[in-house]
């Protein structure tokens, strides 16, 4: 069928494409108006992937990894197989892929904060697409690595996000209040605010409190993040944005999944490069937006000078110490985000 052959790349990259949209694309290019049943048949013909197609795709991953390493020096492509006993045929278990530009991008333009998530593949062909996604200076999703694995298991993950902890806690200790208090607790920037919120959880459900406090705070509580991380994220929303891509390819064979993701990343990187070249300021758009929003709050704070580099800032009834030498404010957000909080901004704008 001509439609299936001609538009196979488009359909494979967008398997959930609506027949009407496909029809408009054909009309735009060729001026043809095709009946809906022909478009439906063409789409199903392209997406009619058999079990044998999936098997062949997994068998081709070894060669694909070899080509990636040969053609893209510095890239990491690893495959793990399982051999039940000596002499038995090996079966696929995991494949890990990270291109050199992903590794370099993470090292030079991203904060040292990675979100991990898993996305189930097509129901007929079991497996999980695992992703490691970082954030660039504009808080945009930056995929660092991707893998296909037999399952989302503890062997693969080393730590968990707050959403995962909340879900587990609510399964064990019934009630929505426990989860609500956990979310409120996780995003507090000072130890005092954290203790105030975590005490509420303890009063509501002591068992849930004991469960969550066994998890090291540095993995889920904002105030306990290492300062070098420079991130305010305690959820996995960034990796879930990446998973939107997965919806379009998860039913495809493994090779098609990796190729589809590679094309998507190439398009995304090219777009960001163009945006960066056209940007008037070297400060990312999101940072500029946050600073502008904080300007509106400055009228509610007052600055008292303690020395050339140290200031006291009154916010409502609380005083915070801002040190310009060390870029630190008692409120805790400046050193965490690497963006001046409203108290630091009040000092900076007043000392220009």
SEDRENDO-374025 format. One line per 3 residues: number of its first residue (from 1); their letters; for each residue z, x, y of C-alpha. Coordinates in steps of 0.25 Angstrom, whole numbers, always signed. Example, Ala and Ser with C-alpha at 12.3 -4.5 7.8 and 13.67 -1.06 7.14 Angstrom:
1 = AS = +31:+49:-18; +29:+55:-4
//
This chain:
1 = XXX = +0:+0:+0; -4:+6:+13; +8:+1:+21
4 = XXX = +17:+8:+11; +10:+21:+12; +8:+21:+27
7 = XXX = +22:+17:+31; +30:+24:+19; +37:+34:+28
10 = XXX = +41:+23:+38; +46:+14:+27; +54:+25:+20
13 = XXX = +61:+30:+32; +64:+15:+36; +66:+8:+23
16 = XXX = +73:-4:+30; +61:-6:+39; +57:-20:+42
19 = XXX = +44:-25:+37; +41:-31:+51; +44:-17:+58
22 = XXX = +35:-10:+48; +24:-21:+51; +25:-18:+66
25 = XXX = +24:-3:+63; +11:-5:+55; +5:-15:+66
28 = XXX = +9:-5:+77; +1:+7:+70; -10:+0:+63
31 = XXX = -11:-14:+70; -9:-21:+56; -1:-33:+54
34 = XXX = +4:-33:+39; +10:-45:+32; +25:-43:+29
37 = XXX = +23:-43:+14; +15:-30:+15; +25:-23:+23
40 = XXX = +36:-28:+13; +28:-22:+2; +25:-9:+9
43 = XXX = +39:-7:+12; +44:-10:-2; +33:-1:-8
46 = XXX = +38:+11:+0; +53:+8:-3; +51:+5:-17
49 = XXX = +59:+18:-22; +61:+19:-36; +73:+25:-44
52 = XXX = +63:+36:-48; +60:+39:-34; +75:+42:-31
55 = XXX = +76:+51:-43; +64:+59:-39; +70:+60:-25
58 = XXX = +83:+66:-30; +75:+76:-39; +67:+80:-26
61 = XXX = +80:+84:-18; +81:+98:-24; +67:+101:-19
64 = XXX = +70:+94:-6; +82:+103:-3; +75:+115:-7
67 = XXX = +64:+112:+3; +74:+109:+14; +80:+122:+12
70 = XXX = +67:+129:+12; +61:+122:+24; +73:+121:+33
73 = XXX = +81:+133:+32; +96:+132:+33; +96:+117:+28
76 = XXX = +106:+113:+17; +100:+105:+5; +109:+105:-7
79 = XXX = +108:+97:-20; +118:+94:-31; +115:+89:-45
82 = XXX = +124:+85:-57; +121:+91:-71; +130:+83:-81
85 = XXX = +129:+94:-91; +121:+107:-94; +107:+104:-97
88 = XXX = +107:+90:-91; +98:+86:-80; +104:+87:-66
91 = XXX = +106:+74:-57; +107:+73:-42; +120:+73:-36
94 = XXX = +119:+77:-21; +110:+82:-11; +114:+88:+3
97 = XXX = +105:+91:+15; +107:+97:+28; +96:+102:+37
100 = XXX = +98:+115:+45; +96:+108:+58; +107:+98:+54
103 = XXX = +116:+109:+51; +112:+116:+64; +113:+104:+72
106 = XXX = +127:+101:+67; +132:+115:+71; +126:+115:+85
109 = XXX = +126:+101:+90; +136:+93:+82; +151:+91:+83
112 = XXX = +158:+97:+70; +160:+83:+65; +153:+77:+53
115 = XXX = +153:+63:+48; +151:+60:+33; +146:+47:+27
118 = XXX = +139:+42:+15; +128:+32:+13; +124:+25:+0
121 = XXX = +110:+26:-5; +102:+15:-11; +110:+6:-21
124 = XXX = +100:+9:-32; +101:+24:-31; +115:+28:-29
127 = XXX = +120:+39:-20; +125:+42:-6; +119:+48:+7
130 = XXX = +129:+57:+13; +128:+61:+27; +135:+71:+36
133 = XXX = +133:+68:+51; +138:+75:+63; +138:+71:+78
136 = XXX = +130:+79:+89; +134:+81:+103; +130:+67:+106
139 = XXX = +138:+60:+95; +125:+58:+87; +124:+58:+72
142 = XXX = +119:+72:+67; +116:+72:+52; +121:+85:+46
145 = XXX = +119:+83:+31; +115:+72:+21; +117:+71:+6
148 = XXX = +114:+62:-5; +126:+61:-15; +129:+54:-27
151 = XXX = +141:+47:-20; +150:+48:-7; +161:+55:-14
154 = XXX = +174:+63:-10; +167:+76:-15; +157:+75:-4
157 = XXX = +166:+70:+8; +177:+78:+13; +183:+69:+23
160 = XXX = +181:+54:+28; +179:+46:+40; +188:+36:+46
163 = XXX = +179:+24:+42; +181:+29:+28; +196:+31:+29
166 = XXX = +197:+17:+35; +189:+11:+24; +197:+17:+13
169 = XXX = +210:+14:+20; +207:-1:+22; +203:-2:+7
172 = XXX = +216:+3:+3; +225:-3:+14; +219:-17:+17
175 = XXX = +218:-21:+32; +209:-18:+44; +221:-14:+53
178 = XXX = +223:-1:+45; +208:+3:+47; +209:-1:+62
181 = XXX = +221:+8:+65; +214:+19:+58; +202:+18:+67
184 = XXX = +211:+17:+79; +219:+30:+74; +207:+38:+71
187 = XXX = +201:+39:+85; +213:+43:+93; +212:+56:+100
190 = XXX = +227:+60:+101; +238:+61:+91; +247:+52:+98
193 = XXX = +236:+41:+98; +233:+43:+84; +248:+42:+80
196 = XXX = +249:+29:+88; +237:+23:+80; +241:+29:+66
199 = XXX = +255:+23:+67; +249:+9:+69; +241:+11:+56
202 = XXX = +254:+16:+49; +261:+3:+54; +250:-6:+49
205 = XXX = +248:+1:+35; +256:+13:+31; +248:+15:+18
208 = XXX = +235:+16:+26; +242:+25:+36; +246:+35:+25
211 = XXX = +232:+34:+19; +225:+38:+32; +235:+49:+36
214 = XXX = +232:+56:+23; +219:+59:+28; +219:+72:+37
217 = XXX = +218:+67:+52; +207:+77:+56; +197:+69:+47
220 = XXX = +199:+55:+54; +208:+56:+66; +202:+59:+79
223 = XXX = +214:+66:+86; +215:+76:+74; +200:+80:+74
226 = XXX = +198:+95:+76; +194:+97:+90; +181:+105:+86
229 = XXX = +176:+92:+80; +173:+86:+94; +171:+72:+88
232 = XXX = +177:+58:+91; +171:+52:+78; +181:+47:+67
235 = XXX = +171:+37:+60; +158:+40:+53; +149:+32:+63
238 = XXX = +140:+44:+65; +136:+45:+50; +135:+30:+49
241 = XXX = +124:+31:+60; +117:+41:+51; +118:+32:+39
244 = XXX = +109:+22:+47; +98:+31:+43; +102:+31:+29
247 = XXX = +100:+16:+28; +85:+18:+29; +84:+29:+18
250 = XXX = +95:+26:+8; +86:+19:-1; +76:+30:-2
253 = XXX = +76:+42:-12; +84:+54:-9; +72:+62:-4
256 = XXX = +68:+51:+6; +82:+50:+11; +83:+64:+15
259 = XXX = +69:+64:+21; +72:+52:+29; +85:+57:+34
262 = XXX = +78:+70:+38; +67:+63:+46; +78:+55:+53
265 = XXX = +86:+67:+57; +73:+74:+62; +70:+63:+71
268 = XXX = +84:+62:+76; +85:+77:+79; +72:+77:+86
271 = XXX = +76:+65:+95; +89:+72:+98; +82:+84:+102
274 = XXX = +73:+77:+111; +85:+69:+117; +92:+83:+119
277 = XXX = +81:+89:+126; +79:+77:+136; +94:+76:+139
280 = XXX = +98:+80:+154; +112:+85:+150; +117:+94:+139
283 = XXX = +129:+84:+137; +125:+73:+126; +123:+59:+131
286 = XXX = +135:+54:+123; +144:+64:+130; +139:+60:+144
289 = XXX = +141:+45:+140; +156:+48:+136; +159:+56:+148
292 = XXX = +153:+45:+157; +162:+35:+150; +174:+43:+152
295 = XXX = +171:+44:+167; +175:+29:+168; +189:+32:+163
298 = XXX = +192:+43:+173; +197:+33:+183; +209:+30:+174
301 = XXX = +214:+44:+173; +220:+54:+183; +220:+69:+182
304 = XXX = +232:+78:+186; +230:+93:+187; +239:+102:+179
307 = XXX = +232:+115:+180; +217:+120:+182; +214:+117:+168
310 = XXX = +224:+107:+164; +226:+92:+169; +234:+80:+166
313 = XXX = +226:+67:+165; +233:+54:+166; +227:+42:+158
316 = XXX = +234:+29:+159; +249:+34:+156; +245:+46:+148
319 = XXX = +243:+60:+153; +233:+70:+146; +232:+85:+148
322 = XXX = +217:+90:+150; +215:+105:+148; +201:+109:+153
325 = XXX = +202:+123:+147; +204:+118:+133; +196:+105:+135
328 = XXX = +208:+97:+130; +214:+84:+134; +227:+78:+127
331 = XXX = +219:+65:+125; +212:+73:+114; +197:+68:+115
334 = XXX = +192:+80:+124; +194:+91:+113; +189:+81:+102
337 = XXX = +176:+76:+108; +173:+88:+117; +170:+78:+128
340 = XXX = +181:+77:+139; +189:+64:+138; +192:+56:+150
343 = XXX = +205:+64:+154; +197:+77:+153; +185:+71:+161
346 = XXX = +194:+67:+172; +199:+81:+173; +185:+87:+172
349 = XXX = +179:+78:+183; +190:+80:+192; +190:+95:+191
352 = X = +175:+97:+194
//
